[in-house]
Amino acid sequence: MAFPTSVNNQITDSVTQSNVKVLGDAPAMAMGNLFQVTNNALGNSAHNSTLAIQQTNVTAQAATTMGVTLLYSLDTASTGVATKKILQSQPAGLGP
């Protein structure tokens, strides 16, 4: 102590050492909090990317289903007739 006080020296030393311990622990506590917050943010990021992948798969599956439905709904008879007309209209020597 720099100067004498009316408080017992042992009490003053005890309070001073408690304050020093708190100040000494502060950097470790701050780093621990930083690690926990960073871990939480990375976990949320992983969950968000998983959700995005799942939603992309659902959208792709819906688009595939609609494409197959469109293919199955086409009238194949009219397509055959049109193809036959196109092949018959070719100049000689290019087709059957």
C-alpha positions in Angstrom: 0.0 0.0 0.0 1.2 3.5 -0.8 -0.2 5.1 2.3 -1.5 4.0 5.7 -5.3 3.6 6.0 -7.8 3.2 8.9 -8.7 -0.2 7.5 -6.8 -3.3 8.6 -4.0 -4.1 6.2 -5.1 -7.7 5.8 -8.6 -6.6 4.6 -7.1 -4.1 2.2 -4.8 -6.8 0.8 -7.7 -9.3 0.5 -9.8 -6.8 -1.5 -6.9 -5.8 -3.7 -6.0 -9.4 -4.5 -9.7 -10.2 -5.3 -9.7 -7.2 -7.7 -6.4 -8.4 -9.3 -7.9 -11.9 -9.8 -11.0 -10.5 -11.5 -8.7 -8.4 -13.8 -6.5 -11.4 -14.5 -9.5 -13.6 -15.4 -11.1 -11.0 -17.7 -9.1 -11.8 -20.9 -9.8 -15.5 -20.5 -13.5 -14.9 -20.0 -13.6 -12.6 -23.0 -11.9 -15.2 -25.2 -14.3 -17.9 -23.9 -17.3 -15.8 -24.7 -15.8 -15.1 -28.2 -15.3 -18.8 -28.8 -18.9 -19.6 -27.8 -20.4 -16.8 -30.0 -18.3 -17.9 -32.9 -19.3 -21.5 -32.5 -22.9 -20.5 -32.3 -22.6 -18.4 -35.5 -20.9 -21.3 -37.4 -23.5 -23.7 -36.2 -26.3 -21.4 -37.5 -24.5 -21.1 -40.8 -24.3 -24.8 -41.2 -28.0 -25.2 -40.4 -28.9 -22.5 -42.9 -26.8 -24.0 -45.7 -28.4 -27.4 -45.0 -31.9 -25.8 -45.2 -30.9 -24.1 -48.5 -29.8 -27.4 -50.0 -33.0 -29.1 -49.0 -35.1 -26.3 -50.5 -33.1 -26.5 -53.7 -33.7 -30.2 -53.9 -37.4 -29.7 -53.4 -37.5 -27.1 -56.2 -35.5 -29.3 -58.5 -37.8 -32.3 -57.9 -40.8 -30.1 -58.6 -39.3 -28.8 -61.8 -38.5 -32.4 -62.9 -42.0 -33.6 -62.1 -43.5 -30.8 -64.1 -41.2 -31.5 -67.1 -42.1 -35.2 -67.1 -45.8 -34.3 -66.8 -45.4 -32.0 -69.8 -43.7 -34.7 -71.8 -46.4 -37.3 -71.0 -49.1 -34.8 -71.9 -47.9 -34.1 -75.4 -50.0 -35.6 -78.2 -47.7 -38.1 -79.9 -50.0 -38.7 -82.9 -49.8 -35.1 -84.1 -46.0 -35.1 -83.6 -45.8 -38.2 -85.8 -47.9 -36.7 -88.6 -45.8 -33.5 -88.5 -42.6 -35.4 -88.6 -43.8 -37.5 -91.6 -44.7 -34.3 -93.5 -41.3 -32.8 -92.8 -39.5 -35.9 -94.0 -41.6 -36.2 -97.2 -41.0 -32.5 -98.1 -37.2 -33.0 -98.3 -35.6 -32.6 -101.7 -34.6 -35.7 -103.6 -31.5 -37.4 -102.5 -31.6 -36.2 -98.9 -34.1 -38.5 -97.4 -35.9 -41.8 -97.9 
